[in-house]
Amino acid sequence: MGGEGSMASANTTLKNNRNLLSKRKEKNALLGSYANAEMKDFPEATPEQLSKLKQRLKKENRRAIVKNMLLFIVLAVLVVSFFLYFFF
């Protein structure tokens, strides 16, 4: 019958994986909690810094929107001109 080799390979793989699990050094490495973890202290942003950041992000977003619109318009013109050239 077909399939004996593949079943033997699957059984060997399962046996090897089982053996690897028993040889792990830290069996409880994934157990635990964050009760004793120290949190980092980051400086607070001033309102002036926040307003500068807000203005910079608005400017960047505006540039990205204009860039995307120009790209879309150029591609649309190319597609329409291609369509008109080949079909009319």
N, C-alpha and C positions, 0 to 999 in steps of 0.2 A: 504494500500500500504506500501511497505517497504521503509525505508530510512527516515521516519519522525524524528526519534530520532537523527539520525546523522546530519540531516539538522538543527534541533533545537540546537544541541550542537555547530555546526559551527557558527550559528547566535549569540549564547550566547558568544562564544569566541571572535567574531569580535566586539560585543558590549562592552565587558570588555576591550579589547585592545584599543578601541576608548576612553573609560573613563580613562584609564591609561595615554594616551597621553595628555589629557587635564589637568591632575593633576601634570605634571612635574613642578618642581620648576624653573629650568633654561631652558626656552624654546629656548633661543638663545645660549646655551652653546657650540654648535658646530660651530657657526658662528664666524668670526673674521679673523685676519691675524697675521703674525709674524713680523709686522713692528716694534714693540717696544720690541721684544725679544732680550736678551743679548746673544751674542755668547761667548763661553768659549775660553780662550786662552791656547793652548797646547804648550809645548816646542818643538822647532824644533830639529830634529834628525841630528846629525853631520855625515859627510861622514864616519867616523870611525865606528860609531854605525851601520850605514846602511850596511857597508861591513861585519861587524860581524854578523849581522842578516841574510844577504844574504848567508854567509858561513854556518851558523847554519841550515838554511832552506834547503840548498842544501844537507847537510849531512843527515838531517831527511828524505828528499824525497828519497835519495839514499837507506837508510835503509828500508824505506817502500816498495820501488820497489823490493829490494832483497827479503824481507820477502814475498811479494805477489808472486814473481816468484817461490820461494822455496815451498810455499804452493800449487801453481798450479802444480808444478812438482810432488810433493808427491801425490796429489789427482789423477793426470793423471796416475801415476804408479799403484796406488791402483785400479783404474777403469780398466786399461788394464789387470792387474793380475787377477782381479775378472772375467773379460770377458774370459780370456784364461782358467782359472780354470774350469768354468762352461760350456763352449761351445766347448772345445777341449779336 
